[in-house]
Amino acid sequence: MDKAQILIASNRGPVSFSTADDGSLEHRRGGGGLVSGMISVATEIDSLWVCAALSDTDRRAAAEAPEARLDKAHDLDGMRVHMLDIPEDTLAGAYTGVANSTLWFVQHMLYDTPNKPSFGSEFRELWEDYAAYNDAFAEALVSGAADNARVAVQDYHLALVPRLLRTRRPDLRIAHFSHTPWAPPEYFRMLPAQVARELLEGMLGADRLGFLSPRWADAFLRCCAEILRADVDLEQRTVEHGGRIVEVGVHALGADEEGLRASAAEPAVADRRRTLREAVGDTRLIVRVDRTELSKNIVRGLEAYRELLRAHPEWRGRVTHLAFAYPSRGDVPEYREYTESVLRIAKEINEEFSTPEWTPLVLEVNDDYPRSLASFQMADVLLVNPIRDGMNLVAKEGPVLSEQDSVLVLSREAGAADELGEGALLVNPYDTVETAEALHRALSMPEAERRKRREQLAEAAVALPPRRWFQDQLRSLGLRS
């Protein structure tokens, strides 16, 4: 098999498969600027992308391709992709049981701690699945890597991979990037002691670790100091462990301006704008675009809008809240319950305030990217109030596309607040009164101030676009791209 000089490892790959009407397989690229940016770099160099099959059609594609190399069976525009058909039970345990139902909850500090978590024997079995899943990736990377190749491992799904690679192929240069926040040690140590150690030691198999915000990098360093008793230099952001020094870097992913503007120019976006304007009339618009994800804090955002209408009745009939949510993680019970809470509160708001001429809230829970782009263009206020977020690209994409000089009301707990804090109105995501007052201030803001803030936000938002963000990580491993 041909060997690659740069390898990318991620749970979700750059392509996914579906079945065409004639029964054949068809594929499409993953959406979003991050994937596009990484693909643009990967297709220019000697690379291989290793990912997991996440659906039955993905599994069929992997099975039909020689050596599970999708590029040997499909035209992927220059991408080379190895898709792993990991046993379904193993994938479910690793992905749903550990990554999404445990690690995500820890890093976003989402647990209802009087009731959850409880790490019994069942969790230990799930952890074995997670270890096996990571091992499958490590084996594929080892077999696909040329001598002295570089490996860019992505996210919390694959935290054990760097150490596994280090053990088997010490010649490799390895990076691991975390797209989530990182919990402080007093929360991270909620995990079983051995699991916490294995996660940290797994990542420390890398030469360099990357995070989206200084806050998340520093929290990781503190975990290494307190849980592993490793020698940590907080100023230089290094960890000495196992006779090696690991660098910890911060790469604040920005918006893909070129890709965003191209997508926003599509006819479907103009169609959505007309439809939305017909629905809301000439009212001002408060917009939010999120997944129905616990960390996104949609419920408190809706409660803050209700507070606004109660405290400032002058806005009744003059403002509409467009809340667009993408379904997320329906296989996790907490997410299904949360979506029901969002729908219930939305109904309560409309029942309390609606008039024959005015619907205060338009909530849609479905996947519609053109609608999201249209709402960014139309927004007077963009509300982004996560409990915790590694970055939050919506906060960056909105100001880039805004045609109304929208004001950004932003949670201080989003990684994006590091760069956008001066131009945004920062809020405590748990304080619905403060958030309501920020919405009122945003709606009342003079045009000159709105324009100045929006221009400041748009400039900061595109400072490190996905392509450069990925190139910087490769350069940190000594690769010129």
SETOR-740300 format. One record per residue (C-alpha): residue number from 0; residue in one letter; x negated, y, z negated. Coordinates in nm, 4 decimals. Example, Ala and Ser with C-alpha at 12.3 -4.5 7.8 and 13.67 -1.06 7.14 Angstrom:
BEGIN
  resi  resn        xx        yy        zz
     0     A   -1.2300   -0.4500   -0.7800
     1     S   -1.3670   -0.1060   -0.7140
// end
This chain:
BEGIN
  resi  resn        xx        yy        zz
     0     M    0.0000    0.0000    0.0000
     1     D   -0.1225    0.3527    0.0763
     2     K   -0.2361    0.5431   -0.2327
     3     A   -0.1433    0.9021   -0.3186
     4     Q   -0.3607    1.1834   -0.4557
     5     I   -0.0726    1.3525   -0.6404
     6     L    0.2197    1.1663   -0.7964
     7     I    0.5416    1.3102   -0.9367
     8     A    0.7481    1.1103   -1.1863
     9     S    1.1035    1.2022   -1.2772
    10     N    1.4194    1.0198   -1.3785
    11     R    1.6254    1.1769   -1.0978
    12     G    1.4558    1.1777   -0.7615
    13     P    1.4516    1.4284   -0.4774
    14     V    1.7163    1.2320   -0.2832
    15     S    2.0317    1.0380   -0.3667
    16     F    2.2340    0.7978   -0.1547
    17     S    2.5979    0.7423   -0.0622
    18     T    2.7785    0.5102    0.1775
    19     A    2.8894    0.6493    0.5125
    20     D    3.2227    0.5597    0.6752
    21     D    3.0527    0.2956    0.8883
    22     G    2.8985    0.1318    0.5813
    23     S    2.5479    0.2603    0.6409
    24     L    2.3479    0.4518    0.3832
    25     E    2.3166    0.8278    0.4023
    26     H    2.1083    1.0504    0.1784
    27     R    2.0993    1.4090    0.0649
    28     R    1.8413    1.6181   -0.1092
    29     G    1.8795    1.7109   -0.4713
    30     G    2.0212    2.0581   -0.5249
    31     G    1.8673    2.3574   -0.6946
    32     G    1.5548    2.5648   -0.6591
    33     L    1.3406    2.3472   -0.8843
    34     V    1.3716    2.0362   -0.6652
    35     S    1.3288    2.2440   -0.3483
    36     G    1.0164    2.4080   -0.4866
    37     M    0.8606    2.0776   -0.5873
    38     I    0.9524    1.9179   -0.2534
    39     S    0.7939    2.2063   -0.0616
    40     V    0.4634    2.1474   -0.2401
    41     A    0.4858    1.7672   -0.2282
    42     T    0.5368    1.7537    0.1483
    43     E    0.2218    1.9597    0.2095
    44     I   -0.0164    1.7324    0.0210
    45     D   -0.0866    1.3610   -0.0131
    46     S    0.1918    1.2853   -0.2602
    47     L    0.4293    1.0181   -0.3854
    48     W    0.7469    1.0820   -0.5874
    49     V    0.8465    0.8000   -0.8268
    50     C    1.2066    0.8041   -0.9534
    51     A    1.4853    0.5736   -1.0726
    52     A    1.7850    0.4419   -0.8822
    53     L    2.0827    0.5987   -1.0632
    54     S    2.3758    0.4539   -0.8668
    55     D    2.4758    0.1366   -0.6838
    56     T    2.3990    0.3018   -0.3512
    57     D    2.0576    0.4116   -0.4786
    58     R    1.9934    0.0489   -0.5787
    59     R    2.0938   -0.0698   -0.2343
    60     A    1.8589    0.1833   -0.0750
    61     A    1.5712    0.0710   -0.2981
    62     A    1.6409   -0.2966   -0.2248
    63     E    1.6564   -0.2462    0.1529
    64     A    1.3415   -0.0322    0.1768
    65     P    1.0026   -0.2079    0.2093
    66     E    0.8383   -0.2124   -0.1367
    67     A    1.1234    0.0211   -0.2494
    68     R    0.9547    0.2993   -0.0509
    69     L    1.2474    0.5020    0.0786
    70     D    1.0340    0.6911    0.3305
    71     K    0.9647    0.3604    0.5109
    72     A    1.3372    0.3154    0.5791
    73     H    1.4671    0.6738    0.6037
    74     D    1.3531    1.0050    0.7496
    75     L    1.2820    1.2138    0.4373
    76     D    1.1191    1.5108    0.6146
    77     G    0.7692    1.4170    0.5077
    78     M    0.8481    1.3120    0.1493
    79     R    0.7175    0.9794    0.0227
    80     V    0.9484    0.8341   -0.2427
    81     H    0.9271    0.5137   -0.4483
    82     M    1.2676    0.4471   -0.6088
    83     L    1.2659    0.2010   -0.8991
    84     D    1.5532   -0.0434   -0.9374
    85     I    1.5354   -0.0731   -1.3166
    86     P    1.7840   -0.3274   -1.4644
    87     E    2.1158   -0.1559   -1.5340
    88     D    2.1232   -0.2485   -1.9047
    89     T    1.7703   -0.1159   -1.9531
    90     L    1.8508    0.2065   -1.7675
    91     A    2.1711    0.2576   -1.9692
    92     G    1.9890    0.2066   -2.2989
    93     A    1.7018    0.4352   -2.2041
    94     Y    1.8969    0.7073   -2.0234
    95     T    2.2307    0.7251   -2.2046
    96     G    2.1392    0.5682   -2.5384
    97     V    1.8029    0.7359   -2.6062
    98     A    1.7362    1.0232   -2.3645
    99     N    2.0828    1.1801   -2.3497
   100     S    2.2382    1.0685   -2.6793
   101     T    1.9305    1.1024   -2.9019
   102     L    1.6367    1.3024   -2.7654
   103     W    1.8589    1.5689   -2.6087
   104     F    2.0478    1.6066   -2.9364
   105     V    1.7260    1.6365   -3.1367
   106     Q    1.5537    1.8881   -2.9090
   107     H    1.8668    2.1059   -2.8877
   108     M    1.9412    2.0587   -3.2603
   109     L    2.2980    1.9518   -3.1840
   110     Y    2.3667    1.6846   -3.4459
   111     D    2.6610    1.7062   -3.6853
   112     T    2.4213    1.5883   -3.9539
   113     P    2.6726    1.4817   -4.2234
   114     N    2.7949    1.2225   -3.9728
   115     K    2.5183    1.1666   -3.7164
   116     P    2.2614    1.0347   -3.6421
   117     S    2.2293    0.6955   -3.8069
   118     F    1.9315    0.4992   -3.6793
   119     G    2.0136    0.1331   -3.7366
   120     S    1.9165   -0.1886   -3.5627
   121     E    2.1205   -0.0950   -3.2547
   122     F    1.9049    0.2127   -3.2012
   123     R    1.5894    0.0021   -3.2292
   124     E    1.7204   -0.2090   -2.9401
   125     L    1.7899    0.1038   -2.7374
   126     W    1.4378    0.2236   -2.8108
   127     E    1.3039   -0.1018   -2.6630
   128     D    1.4971   -0.0154   -2.3452
   129     Y    1.3409    0.3310   -2.3441
   130     A    0.9932    0.1801   -2.3809
   131     A    1.0611   -0.0691   -2.1006
   132     Y    1.1937    0.2062   -1.8752
   133     N    0.8793    0.4155   -1.9343
   134     D    0.6639    0.1087   -1.8730
   135     A    0.8307    0.0501   -1.5349
   136     F    0.7410    0.4052   -1.4305
   137     A    0.3843    0.3657   -1.5553
   138     E    0.3384    0.0462   -1.3537
   139     A    0.4671    0.2112   -1.0366
   140     L    0.2422    0.5135   -1.0874
   141     V   -0.0635    0.2988   -1.1531
   142     S   -0.0044    0.0951   -0.8370
   143     G    0.0591    0.4048   -0.6245
   144     A   -0.2294    0.6260   -0.7422
   145     A   -0.5584    0.6670   -0.5604
   146     D   -0.8800    0.7009   -0.7602
   147     N   -0.8842    1.0178   -0.9713
   148     A   -0.5305    1.1089   -0.8626
   149     R   -0.3183    1.3707   -1.0413
   150     V    0.0143    1.2760   -1.2000
   151     A    0.2900    1.5264   -1.2875
   152     V    0.5366    1.3618   -1.5272
   153     Q    0.8687    1.5403   -1.5812
   154     D    1.0729    1.5694   -1.8974
   155     Y    1.1927    1.3867   -2.2075
   156     H    1.3045    1.0741   -2.0213
   157     L    0.9382    0.9848   -1.9631
   158     A    0.7631    1.0935   -2.2832
   159     L    0.5760    0.7637   -2.3226
   160     V    0.4368    0.7524   -1.9684
   161     P    0.1210    0.9650   -2.0187
   162     R   -0.0233    0.7358   -2.2870
   163     L    0.0665    0.4245   -2.0884
   164     L   -0.1169    0.5688   -1.7879
   165     R   -0.4148    0.6759   -1.9970
   166     T   -0.4556    0.3206   -2.1264
   167     R   -0.4406    0.1596   -1.7830
   168     R   -0.6013    0.4239   -1.5621
   169     P   -0.8313    0.6584   -1.7582
   170     D   -0.9492    0.8067   -1.4261
   171     L   -0.6132    0.9794   -1.3692
   172     R   -0.5524    1.3447   -1.4530
   173     I   -0.2085    1.3661   -1.6142
   174     A    0.0347    1.6491   -1.6866
   175     H    0.3685    1.6242   -1.8649
   176     F    0.6271    1.9026   -1.8502
   177     S    0.9216    1.9432   -2.0919
   178     H    1.2252    2.1174   -1.9431
   179     T    1.4075    2.1243   -2.2786
   180     P    1.3381    2.3146   -2.5980
   181     W    1.1270    2.1401   -2.8615
   182     A    1.2619    2.0968   -3.2134
   183     P    1.0620    2.2213   -3.5128
   184     P    0.9073    1.9468   -3.7287
   185     E    1.1704    1.9750   -4.0023
   186     Y    1.4327    1.8694   -3.7436
   187     F    1.2158    1.6437   -3.5251
   188     R    1.1271    1.4249   -3.8221
   189     M    1.4933    1.3250   -3.8348
   190     L    1.3871    1.0554   -3.5890
   191     P    1.2576    0.7257   -3.7324
   192     A    0.8941    0.7844   -3.8287
   193     Q    0.7527    0.5352   -3.5803
   194     V    0.9658    0.6720   -3.2963
   195     A    0.8577    1.0293   -3.3701
   196     R    0.4935    0.9208   -3.3665
   197     E    0.5313    0.7228   -3.0447
   198     L    0.6920    1.0199   -2.8676
   199     L    0.4182    1.2610   -2.9714
   200     E    0.1359    1.0155   -2.9051
   201     G    0.2947    0.9202   -2.5743
   202     M    0.2876    1.2788   -2.4538
   203     L   -0.0638    1.3355   -2.5913
   204     G   -0.1866    1.0786   -2.3410
   205     A   -0.1719    1.3682   -2.0927
   206     D   -0.4537    1.6107   -2.0186
   207     R   -0.2109    1.9004   -2.0249
   208     L    0.1396    1.9498   -2.1583
   209     G    0.3728    2.2198   -2.0295
   210     F    0.6699    2.4002   -2.1843
   211     L    0.9062    2.6734   -2.0657
   212     S    0.8619    2.9066   -2.3637
   213     P    0.5924    2.9838   -2.6224
   214     R    0.8519    2.8942   -2.8888
   215     W    0.8856    2.5386   -2.7607
   216     A    0.5088    2.4930   -2.7156
   217     D    0.4413    2.6144   -3.0697
   218     A    0.7119    2.3864   -3.2138
   219     F    0.5474    2.0888   -3.0423
   220     L    0.2083    2.1866   -3.1839
   221     R    0.3556    2.2089   -3.5331
   222     C    0.5050    1.8604   -3.4930
   223     C    0.1620    1.7265   -3.3980
   224     A    0.0039    1.8928   -3.7018
   225     E    0.2669    1.7840   -3.9548
   226     I    0.3698    1.4406   -3.8261
   227     L    0.0458    1.3140   -3.6702
   228     R   -0.1889    1.5181   -3.8911
   229     A   -0.3652    1.6083   -3.5669
   230     D   -0.6165    1.8929   -3.5461
   231     V   -0.4133    2.1730   -3.3866
   232     D   -0.5312    2.5171   -3.2713
   233     L   -0.2170    2.7304   -3.2515
   234     E   -0.3999    3.0265   -3.1017
   235     Q   -0.5687    2.8313   -2.8207
   236     R   -0.2732    2.5876   -2.7981
   237     T   -0.4766    2.2686   -2.8103
   238     V   -0.4341    1.9358   -2.9911
   239     E   -0.7263    1.7109   -3.0793
   240     H   -0.6053    1.3533   -3.1158
   241     G   -0.7628    1.0153   -3.0538
   242     G   -1.0963    1.1719   -2.9652
   243     R   -0.9474    1.3875   -2.6887
   244     I   -0.8429    1.7521   -2.6647
   245     V   -0.5068    1.8128   -2.4969
   246     E   -0.4167    2.1559   -2.3613
   247     V   -0.0647    2.2926   -2.4106
   248     G    0.0501    2.5527   -2.1584
   249     V    0.3547    2.7725   -2.0997
   250     H    0.5052    2.7993   -1.7500
   251     A    0.8254    3.0050   -1.7500
   252     L    1.0170    2.8726   -1.4494
   253     G    1.1817    3.1482   -1.2444
   254     A    1.4596    3.1695   -0.9897
   255     D    1.4141    3.0724   -0.6244
   256     E    1.5072    3.4087   -0.4697
   257     E    1.4643    3.3045   -0.1071
   258     G    1.6696    2.9874   -0.1476
   259     L    1.9387    3.1639   -0.3491
   260     R    1.9871    3.4388   -0.0932
   261     A    2.0001    3.1876    0.1910
   262     S    2.2648    2.9826    0.0097
   263     A    2.4633    3.2948   -0.0825
   264     A    2.4781    3.3966    0.2858
   265     E    2.6683    3.0790    0.3799
   266     P    3.0285    3.1308    0.5022
   267     A    3.1676    2.9162    0.2174
   268     V    3.0494    3.1773   -0.0343
   269     A    3.2340    3.4584    0.1432
   270     D    3.5435    3.2362    0.1488
   271     R    3.5217    3.1839   -0.2289
   272     R    3.4823    3.5575   -0.2841
   273     R    3.8042    3.6298   -0.0956
   274     T    3.9909    3.3589   -0.2860
   275     L    3.8622    3.4808   -0.6236
   276     R    3.9392    3.8460   -0.5501
   277     E    4.2940    3.7550   -0.4510
   278     A    4.3311    3.5712   -0.7814
   279     V    4.1915    3.8455   -1.0100
   280     G    4.3002    4.1609   -0.8280
   281     D    4.1003    4.4729   -0.9128
   282     T    4.0180    4.3700   -1.2699
   283     R    3.6623    4.3777   -1.4068
   284     L    3.4970    4.0351   -1.4231
   285     I    3.3189    3.8565   -1.7049
   286     V    3.1592    3.5450   -1.5524
   287     R    3.0055    3.2311   -1.6952
   288     V    2.8700    2.9330   -1.4988
   289     D    2.7677    2.6267   -1.6992
   290     R    2.7794    2.2531   -1.7279
   291     T    3.0237    2.1213   -1.9907
   292     E    2.7185    2.0607   -2.2033
   293     L    2.7285    2.0889   -2.5830
   294     S    2.4262    2.3180   -2.5919
   295     K    2.5859    2.5684   -2.3511
   296     N    2.8243    2.6904   -2.6237
   297     I    3.1268    2.7396   -2.3995
   298     V    3.3754    2.7151   -2.6874
   299     R    3.2208    3.0048   -2.8807
   300     G    3.1953    3.2018   -2.5579
   301     L    3.5704    3.1664   -2.5084
   302     E    3.6300    3.2552   -2.8732
   303     A    3.4219    3.5706   -2.8241
   304     Y    3.6386    3.6670   -2.5260
   305     R    3.9472    3.6185   -2.7431
   306     E    3.7836    3.8428   -3.0068
   307     L    3.7250    4.1065   -2.7379
   308     L    4.0903    4.1111   -2.6336
   309     R    4.2057    4.1328   -2.9960
   310     A    3.9565    4.3996   -3.1080
   311     H    3.9737    4.6062   -2.7885
   312     P    4.3280    4.5831   -2.6516
   313     E    4.2401    4.8514   -2.3958
   314     W    4.0802    4.5743   -2.1882
   315     R    4.3997    4.3717   -2.1643
   316     G    4.5124    4.3673   -1.8035
   317     R    4.1825    4.5280   -1.6964
   318     V    3.9387    4.2388   -1.7286
   319     T    3.9396    3.8723   -1.6238
   320     H    3.7106    3.6023   -1.7546
   321     L    3.5984    3.3554   -1.4862
   322     A    3.4661    3.0453   -1.6619
   323     F    3.3293    2.7862   -1.4219
   324     A    3.2082    2.4596   -1.5714
   325     Y    3.0473    2.1610   -1.4050
   326     P    3.1417    1.8232   -1.5564
   327     S    2.8529    1.6725   -1.7519
   328     R    2.7744    1.3399   -1.9215
   329     G    3.1210    1.1909   -1.9306
   330     D    2.9623    0.8677   -2.0549
   331     V    2.8786    1.0317   -2.3916
   332     P    3.1843    1.0528   -2.6252
   333     E    3.0849    1.3906   -2.7727
   334     Y    3.0909    1.5432   -2.4261
   335     R    3.4389    1.4183   -2.3443
   336     E    3.5659    1.5610   -2.6732
   337     Y    3.3905    1.8911   -2.6095
   338     T    3.5482    1.9296   -2.2669
   339     E    3.8888    1.8775   -2.4278
   340     S    3.8090    2.1570   -2.6771
   341     V    3.7162    2.3923   -2.3929
   342     L    4.0442    2.3206   -2.2128
   343     R    4.2474    2.3640   -2.5329
   344     I    4.1000    2.7044   -2.6245
   345     A    4.1377    2.8293   -2.2678
   346     K    4.5060    2.7380   -2.2785
   347     E    4.5468    2.9172   -2.6144
   348     I    4.3916    3.2375   -2.4780
   349     N    4.6178    3.2454   -2.1760
   350     E    4.9247    3.1697   -2.3879
   351     E    4.8399    3.4538   -2.6284
   352     F    4.7561    3.7288   -2.3794
   353     S    4.9002    3.6494   -2.0348
   354     T    5.1552    3.8803   -1.8747
   355     P    5.3546    3.8331   -1.5539
   356     E    5.0919    4.0495   -1.3775
   357     W    4.7731    3.9291   -1.5461
   358     T    4.6018    3.5995   -1.6295
   359     P    4.3164    3.6789   -1.8710
   360     L    4.1155    3.3605   -1.8170
   361     V    4.0492    3.1465   -1.5113
   362     L    3.8821    2.8204   -1.6152
   363     E    3.7818    2.5601   -1.3565
   364     V    3.6021    2.2383   -1.4496
   365     N    3.4634    2.0981   -1.1263
   366     D    3.1555    2.1087   -0.9055
   367     D    3.1633    2.4056   -0.6651
   368     Y    2.8262    2.5683   -0.5937
   369     P    2.9539    2.8261   -0.3388
   370     R    3.2081    2.9435   -0.6008
   371     S    2.9261    2.9905   -0.8530
   372     L    2.7220    3.2010   -0.6103
   373     A    3.0274    3.4107   -0.5217
   374     S    3.0968    3.4754   -0.8902
   375     F    2.7353    3.5897   -0.9447
   376     Q    2.7821    3.8443   -0.6667
   377     M    3.1126    3.9700   -0.8098
   378     A    3.0372    3.9749   -1.1831
   379     D    3.0472    4.2929   -1.3891
   380     V    2.9210    4.0959   -1.6898
   381     L    2.7383    3.7624   -1.6958
   382     L    2.7756    3.5708   -2.0244
   383     V    2.5003    3.3185   -2.1049
   384     N    2.5236    3.2210   -2.4724
   385     P    2.3654    2.8770   -2.5272
   386     I    2.3007    2.7397   -2.8733
   387     R    1.9553    2.6436   -2.7451
   388     D    1.8201    2.6184   -2.3923
   389     G    1.4784    2.5342   -2.2534
   390     M    1.5104    2.8196   -2.0045
   391     N    1.8570    2.8743   -1.8431
   392     L    1.8253    2.9608   -1.4762
   393     V    2.1805    3.0985   -1.4558
   394     A    2.0560    3.3973   -1.6585
   395     K    1.7961    3.4549   -1.3869
   396     E    1.9998    3.3692   -1.0783
   397     G    2.2911    3.5977   -1.1694
   398     P    2.0938    3.9270   -1.1678
   399     V    1.9197    3.8312   -0.8401
   400     L    2.2535    3.7940   -0.6559
   401     S    2.4540    4.0624   -0.8389
   402     E    2.6223    4.3212   -0.6155
   403     Q    2.7972    4.4976   -0.9060
   404     D    2.4893    4.5595   -1.1233
   405     S    2.6174    4.3027   -1.3688
   406     V    2.5131    4.3292   -1.7332
   407     L    2.3632    4.0142   -1.8849
   408     V    2.4865    3.9154   -2.2315
   409     L    2.2277    3.6563   -2.3333
   410     S    2.1732    3.4274   -2.6301
   411     R    1.8479    3.4944   -2.8097
   412     E    1.8083    3.1138   -2.8317
   413     A    1.7632    3.0682   -2.4553
   414     G    1.4065    3.0361   -2.3315
   415     A    1.4959    3.3033   -2.0735
   416     A    1.5288    3.5579   -2.3563
   417     D    1.1478    3.5743   -2.3718
   418     E    1.1350    3.7440   -2.0317
   419     L    1.4833    3.8960   -1.9992
   420     G    1.5354    4.0263   -2.3527
   421     E    1.4594    4.3907   -2.2743
   422     G    1.7068    4.4113   -1.9879
   423     A    1.9810    4.1969   -2.1414
   424     L    2.2097    4.2451   -2.4411
   425     L    2.0842    3.9750   -2.6792
   426     V    2.3289    3.8020   -2.9142
   427     N    2.3356    3.5424   -3.1900
   428     P    2.5141    3.2495   -3.0167
   429     Y    2.6982    3.1564   -3.3369
   430     D    2.8393    3.5078   -3.3956
   431     T    3.1533    3.5503   -3.1867
   432     V    3.2221    3.9035   -3.3193
   433     E    2.8737    4.0215   -3.2179
   434     T    2.9174    3.8555   -2.8786
   435     A    3.2576    4.0221   -2.8320
   436     E    3.1070    4.3615   -2.9106
   437     A    2.8275    4.2953   -2.6617
   438     L    3.0906    4.2172   -2.3972
   439     H    3.2667    4.5448   -2.4801
   440     R    2.9379    4.7380   -2.4587
   441     A    2.8575    4.5704   -2.1262
   442     L    3.1980    4.6574   -1.9778
   443     S    3.1641    5.0173   -2.1019
   444     M    2.8038    5.0741   -1.9938
   445     P    2.7318    5.3743   -1.7643
   446     E    2.6476    5.2883   -1.4041
   447     A    2.2930    5.4261   -1.4178
   448     E    2.2033    5.2098   -1.7175
   449     R    2.3648    4.9047   -1.5582
   450     R    2.1595    4.9520   -1.2422
   451     K    1.8335    5.0042   -1.4310
   452     R    1.8865    4.6948   -1.6441
   453     R    1.9896    4.4772   -1.3507
   454     E    1.6834    4.5783   -1.1473
   455     Q    1.4592    4.5025   -1.4456
   456     L    1.6214    4.1617   -1.4902
   457     A    1.5982    4.0697   -1.1211
   458     E    1.2280    4.1525   -1.1115
   459     A    1.1531    3.9423   -1.4200
   460     A    1.3746    3.6568   -1.2978
   461     V    1.1639    3.5776   -0.9907
   462     A    0.8183    3.6239   -1.1462
   463     L    0.7358    3.2503   -1.1313
   464     P    0.9485    3.0853   -0.8586
   465     P    0.9684    2.7040   -0.8557
   466     R    0.7051    2.6534   -0.5865
   467     R    0.4455    2.8621   -0.7716
   468     W    0.5543    2.7137   -1.1062
   469     F    0.4677    2.3660   -0.9760
   470     Q    0.1478    2.4784   -0.8046
   471     D    0.0267    2.6310   -1.1327
   472     Q    0.0659    2.2947   -1.3047
   473     L   -0.1280    2.1152   -1.0329
   474     R   -0.4042    2.3757   -1.0542
   475     S   -0.4233    2.3182   -1.4307
   476     L   -0.5239    1.9601   -1.3447
   477     G   -0.7958    2.0838   -1.1126
   478     L   -0.6031    2.0358   -0.7861
   479     R   -0.6017    2.3113   -0.5282
   480     S   -0.2763    2.3265   -0.3361
// end
